[in-house]
Amino acid sequence: MVPSRLRRTARGAAVTLTDVPRLRLALAQVNPTVGDLTANADLVASWTRSAVEQGAELVAFPEMVLTGYPVEDLALRPSFVSASSEALVALAGRLRDEELGEVPVVVGFLDRCEHDLPRLGRPSGSPQNAAAVLHRGEVLARYAKHHLPNYGVFDEFRYFVPGDRLSVVRVRGVDIALAICEDLWQEGGPVSASRAAGAGLLLVVNGSPYERGKAGVRHELGALRAAEAGCTLAYVNLVGGQDELVFDGGSFVVGQDGAVLARAPQFEQTLLVVDLDLPAAVEHDDLDEVELSAHGGTVFSIGRVTLPASDAAGDRADADAGPRLPATGGLAPQLPDEAEVYAALVTGLRDYVGKNGFRSVVLGLSGGIDSALVAVVAVDALGADAVHGVSMPSVYSSEHSKDDAADLAARTGLHYRTIAIGPMVTSFLDNVELTGLAEENLQARVRGMTLMGLSNQEGHLVLATGNKTELAVGYSTIYGDAVGGYAPLKDVPKTTVWALSRWRNTVAAERGETPPVPESSITKPPSAELRPGQLDTDSLPDYALLDDILDDYVEQDRGAAELVADGFDPALVERVLRMTDLAEYKRRQYPPGPKISLKAFGRDRRLPITNRWRESAPPA
C-alpha cells in the first residue's frame, strides 16, 4: 500500500453508521460499437432493465461504453466529445422516464475537463476518459481516469488529460469509490485514495483487451489492489471486437482477502449479479482531500455523494414482491488456452464483419492448414451460409490439395466454387515476360485479384489467410495472398495454427460432430505450391524452431547475442532476424487482424521501414 496522509480542510467528528443490508451489484459485461452513441445508449438501457428486474441496487457498465472503446482520434474532435456528453445527459433522463432512474447506474463515457487550460503537450479540448453515476434523471457524479496508459496498444496521453478527483458514492449506506482500468494497474493514485477515503467497495470499469494468459494476471492484480484499497473490488470489462482488439469480458469480484467471489464467462455478453456483504460507511465530514505522499505528492480531492437507501431497487422489491430472487452470480470457469484463443479469433472476426456492415466473407481455399482454419473460424463466427470459399488451382496445384479444399467445404457446409487461374496466368505471361520468383508471385497476385473482383461484384469481405510466422519473415506476396479486409490469423504463429486446428477437431469429435479440418491438411508438409515440388522448408527453417526464435525476437525484444547465448545457431539467428527486419514494409500493408499476443504487429510492434540497424550474432 502507498503511504498516505490526510489533509483535513474542515472539522467534525467521525460517526459510524449502523449496519446496512447487503448490496446487490450488477456488472453489465456488454459489447458496444465505437461511435454509435444511440445504439450504445440502447444497450445501457436494455441491460439496466434486466439488472433492475433481478433486484440490482447498483449497475455498472464498462469503460467508455457510451462511445465504444478505444475511440482513438475521435477524442480530439470537439463535436464528438460534445455528442458524448449530450448523450450521457439524455441517457440519464431516459432511464428516469423508463422507470429505471431509482437505481444508480455507472456508465463510462468521453468527457471534457472544463477547467484545463490549453497548453503545449496536452490534447486539444482536454478530453477525459470518464465514468458517471446516473440517478433519478441526473448525472450525479463524475470521475476521470487518473493513470493514462502509454504503452502497447494504448496512446492515452495523446487523447486524454488525467483526473485528480476521487468520486465516492454512498449507496445503501456503503461508500463506493470509482476507478477506471489503468488506475488498477498502477500503484498509488485512486486505489490508495480509496483506502484513505474509507471506501467499502472499489468499483473499476474497464476496457481491457484480450491477451493470452491475461485473465489470470487480472485476478492477481485485483487481489493485490483489493488489499491495497482495504475493501472488496468489483471489475467490469468490455466484451467484443474492435478492429484489431478483442475484449474478453471475464468480469469479476474479489474480496479484500484475495478470494474471487464471482466471475463472468469470457467472450459473452452477460450480467453478473452478486450480493455483497460490505462494511457500513463511516462519516468523514472533515475530509475532502487526500495527499498521497509516496506518489509524487499527488493531491486527490474527494467528491462525495449520498443516495437515500430507501430509494434503492431492493427496498422496493422487498416491499412490493416479498423476498427477492437469489443473485445469479457464480464462478464461470476460465477457458483453457486453445479454447480462449479460438474464442478471441471468432469474436474478432464476427464483430469486424458485423460492425462494418458486411453480410458475408470470401477466402481462397488452397487445401492447406491456414486457409482451412480461417474458413472454420469464419463458419463458427458467421454461419456457413455467410462464408464463400474459392479454390483457385494453378498448374502446380496437387490433386490432394484440391481434394482437401473440397473436403473442407463439405465438412463445414460453406459455399464453394472453383476458378482455375492457369489461363489467366498464361495470358499475363504471354504479354509480360516473368520468370523465377516473379512468376511464382504472379500466381498469388492473380488469386488476390480474383478474390477482390468477387468482393466487388458480390459484396463479400475478403479474408487474408496468412499467419504471424509468415508475416514476420515476409513469406507472403504483396497484392497476392496479402490482399483482404481482415486477417484472422495475423497474430497467430504457425505452430499455434496447427494446435488450434487439432483442438477444434477434438471438440467436434467430443460433440459427436464431423471434425471440420481435413486430417491431411494438418499432417501434410506445408507448401505454397507455386513451383513443382515446392515446400515451405525450402525457404524457411522448421516452423517449431522458427516460432521459437520469433517469440524471443518479436514478443520479448531479445537481441541476436542473447539468442545465440541461448543456444541458437548464429547463422540461423542472423538469417531469421534479417528476414524479419526487411519485411516491415509488407506488414504495414497487411489487413488488420485480432490481437491475441503480448506484442501484435501493427498496434504493439512499430518499427521504421527505413532502418539500417541490424542485429549481429556473435560466433557460437
LINGIZI-V106367 format. One record per backbone hydrogen bond with DSSP energy under -0.5 kcal/mol. CO is the residue of the C=O (numbers start at 0). NH is the residue of the N-H. If there is no record, write none. Layout:
# LINGIZI-V106367
co=CO nh=NH
co=CO nh=NH
This chain:
# LINGIZI-V106367
co=2 nh=293
co=4 nh=290
co=5 nh=7
co=6 nh=8
co=6 nh=287
co=6 nh=288
co=14 nh=282
co=22 nh=24
co=22 nh=275
co=23 nh=56
co=23 nh=57
co=24 nh=273
co=25 nh=27
co=25 nh=59
co=26 nh=28
co=26 nh=271
co=27 nh=29
co=27 nh=61
co=28 nh=269
co=29 nh=31
co=29 nh=238
co=32 nh=35
co=34 nh=36
co=35 nh=39
co=36 nh=40
co=37 nh=41
co=38 nh=42
co=39 nh=43
co=40 nh=44
co=41 nh=45
co=42 nh=46
co=43 nh=47
co=44 nh=48
co=45 nh=49
co=46 nh=50
co=47 nh=51
co=48 nh=52
co=49 nh=53
co=50 nh=53
co=50 nh=55
co=51 nh=54
co=56 nh=103
co=57 nh=25
co=58 nh=105
co=59 nh=27
co=61 nh=64
co=61 nh=107
co=63 nh=66
co=63 nh=67
co=66 nh=34
co=70 nh=73
co=71 nh=74
co=72 nh=75
co=73 nh=76
co=75 nh=77
co=76 nh=79
co=76 nh=80
co=77 nh=81
co=78 nh=82
co=79 nh=83
co=80 nh=84
co=81 nh=85
co=82 nh=86
co=83 nh=87
co=84 nh=88
co=85 nh=89
co=86 nh=90
co=87 nh=91
co=88 nh=92
co=89 nh=93
co=90 nh=94
co=91 nh=95
co=92 nh=96
co=93 nh=97
co=94 nh=99
co=94 nh=100
co=95 nh=98
co=99 nh=102
co=100 nh=135
co=101 nh=103
co=103 nh=58
co=104 nh=106
co=104 nh=133
co=105 nh=60
co=106 nh=131
co=107 nh=65
co=108 nh=110
co=108 nh=129
co=110 nh=127
co=111 nh=113
co=112 nh=115
co=118 nh=121
co=122 nh=125
co=125 nh=112
co=126 nh=160
co=127 nh=110
co=127 nh=129
co=128 nh=144
co=129 nh=63
co=129 nh=108
co=130 nh=142
co=131 nh=106
co=131 nh=133
co=132 nh=139
co=132 nh=140
co=133 nh=104
co=134 nh=137
co=137 nh=134
co=137 nh=139
co=140 nh=132
co=142 nh=130
co=144 nh=162
co=145 nh=147
co=146 nh=148
co=148 nh=155
co=150 nh=153
co=154 nh=157
co=154 nh=158
co=155 nh=159
co=163 nh=300
co=164 nh=166
co=165 nh=167
co=165 nh=302
co=166 nh=177
co=167 nh=304
co=168 nh=170
co=168 nh=175
co=169 nh=306
co=170 nh=173
co=172 nh=280
co=173 nh=170
co=173 nh=175
co=174 nh=176
co=174 nh=199
co=174 nh=200
co=175 nh=168
co=176 nh=202
co=178 nh=204
co=179 nh=182
co=180 nh=183
co=180 nh=184
co=181 nh=185
co=187 nh=190
co=188 nh=192
co=189 nh=193
co=190 nh=194
co=191 nh=195
co=192 nh=196
co=193 nh=198
co=194 nh=197
co=199 nh=231
co=200 nh=176
co=200 nh=202
co=201 nh=203
co=201 nh=233
co=202 nh=178
co=202 nh=204
co=203 nh=235
co=204 nh=180
co=205 nh=62
co=205 nh=237
co=206 nh=208
co=207 nh=247
co=210 nh=213
co=212 nh=216
co=213 nh=217
co=214 nh=218
co=215 nh=219
co=216 nh=220
co=217 nh=221
co=218 nh=222
co=219 nh=223
co=220 nh=224
co=221 nh=225
co=222 nh=226
co=223 nh=227
co=224 nh=228
co=225 nh=229
co=225 nh=230
co=231 nh=201
co=232 nh=253
co=233 nh=203
co=234 nh=251
co=235 nh=205
co=237 nh=248
co=239 nh=246
co=241 nh=244
co=243 nh=594
co=244 nh=241
co=245 nh=209
co=245 nh=247
co=246 nh=239
co=247 nh=266
co=250 nh=263
co=251 nh=234
co=252 nh=260
co=252 nh=261
co=253 nh=232
co=254 nh=257
co=258 nh=254
co=258 nh=260
co=261 nh=252
co=262 nh=331
co=264 nh=249
co=264 nh=267
co=269 nh=28
co=269 nh=271
co=270 nh=272
co=271 nh=26
co=271 nh=273
co=272 nh=328
co=273 nh=24
co=273 nh=275
co=275 nh=22
co=275 nh=277
co=280 nh=16
co=283 nh=286
co=285 nh=8
co=285 nh=9
co=287 nh=301
co=288 nh=6
co=289 nh=291
co=289 nh=299
co=290 nh=4
co=290 nh=292
co=291 nh=294
co=291 nh=296
co=291 nh=297
co=294 nh=297
co=297 nh=291
co=297 nh=299
co=298 nh=300
co=299 nh=289
co=300 nh=165
co=300 nh=302
co=301 nh=303
co=302 nh=167
co=304 nh=169
co=307 nh=310
co=308 nh=311
co=311 nh=315
co=312 nh=316
co=313 nh=317
co=314 nh=318
co=315 nh=319
co=316 nh=320
co=317 nh=321
co=329 nh=262
co=329 nh=331
co=335 nh=339
co=336 nh=340
co=337 nh=341
co=338 nh=342
co=339 nh=343
co=340 nh=344
co=341 nh=345
co=342 nh=346
co=343 nh=347
co=344 nh=348
co=345 nh=349
co=346 nh=350
co=347 nh=351
co=348 nh=352
co=349 nh=353
co=350 nh=354
co=351 nh=355
co=352 nh=357
co=353 nh=356
co=359 nh=460
co=360 nh=387
co=361 nh=462
co=362 nh=389
co=363 nh=365
co=367 nh=371
co=368 nh=372
co=369 nh=373
co=370 nh=374
co=371 nh=375
co=372 nh=376
co=373 nh=377
co=374 nh=378
co=375 nh=379
co=376 nh=380
co=377 nh=381
co=377 nh=382
co=378 nh=382
co=382 nh=385
co=383 nh=386
co=383 nh=414
co=385 nh=360
co=386 nh=388
co=386 nh=414
co=387 nh=362
co=388 nh=416
co=389 nh=364
co=389 nh=391
co=390 nh=418
co=392 nh=420
co=392 nh=421
co=393 nh=396
co=397 nh=401
co=398 nh=402
co=399 nh=403
co=400 nh=404
co=401 nh=405
co=402 nh=406
co=403 nh=407
co=404 nh=408
co=405 nh=409
co=406 nh=410
co=407 nh=411
co=408 nh=412
co=408 nh=413
co=414 nh=388
co=416 nh=390
co=420 nh=424
co=421 nh=425
co=422 nh=426
co=423 nh=427
co=424 nh=428
co=425 nh=429
co=426 nh=430
co=427 nh=430
co=427 nh=431
co=431 nh=433
co=434 nh=437
co=434 nh=438
co=435 nh=439
co=436 nh=440
co=437 nh=441
co=438 nh=442
co=439 nh=442
co=439 nh=443
co=440 nh=444
co=441 nh=445
co=442 nh=446
co=443 nh=447
co=444 nh=448
co=445 nh=449
co=446 nh=450
co=447 nh=451
co=448 nh=452
co=449 nh=453
co=450 nh=454
co=451 nh=455
co=452 nh=456
co=453 nh=457
co=454 nh=458
co=459 nh=461
co=460 nh=361
co=461 nh=463
co=461 nh=484
co=461 nh=485
co=466 nh=470
co=467 nh=471
co=468 nh=472
co=469 nh=473
co=469 nh=474
co=473 nh=475
co=475 nh=477
co=476 nh=479
co=476 nh=481
co=479 nh=482
co=480 nh=464
co=481 nh=590
co=485 nh=463
co=486 nh=489
co=488 nh=467
co=488 nh=491
co=490 nh=492
co=491 nh=467
co=491 nh=468
co=492 nh=496
co=493 nh=497
co=494 nh=498
co=495 nh=499
co=496 nh=500
co=497 nh=501
co=498 nh=502
co=499 nh=503
co=500 nh=504
co=501 nh=505
co=502 nh=506
co=503 nh=507
co=504 nh=508
co=505 nh=509
co=506 nh=510
co=507 nh=512
co=508 nh=511
co=515 nh=517
co=517 nh=520
co=517 nh=521
co=518 nh=521
co=518 nh=522
co=519 nh=523
co=525 nh=535
co=530 nh=533
co=534 nh=537
co=535 nh=538
co=535 nh=539
co=541 nh=545
co=542 nh=546
co=543 nh=547
co=544 nh=548
co=545 nh=549
co=546 nh=550
co=547 nh=551
co=548 nh=552
co=549 nh=553
co=549 nh=554
co=550 nh=554
co=550 nh=555
co=551 nh=557
co=558 nh=562
co=559 nh=563
co=560 nh=564
co=561 nh=565
co=562 nh=567
co=563 nh=566
co=568 nh=572
co=569 nh=573
co=570 nh=574
co=571 nh=575
co=572 nh=576
co=573 nh=577
co=574 nh=578
co=575 nh=579
co=576 nh=580
co=577 nh=581
co=578 nh=582
co=579 nh=582
co=580 nh=583
co=582 nh=585
co=582 nh=586
co=583 nh=587
co=584 nh=588
co=585 nh=588
co=586 nh=589
co=591 nh=486
co=595 nh=211
co=599 nh=603
co=599 nh=604
co=600 nh=602
co=603 nh=605
co=604 nh=601
co=604 nh=606
co=608 nh=610
co=614 nh=616
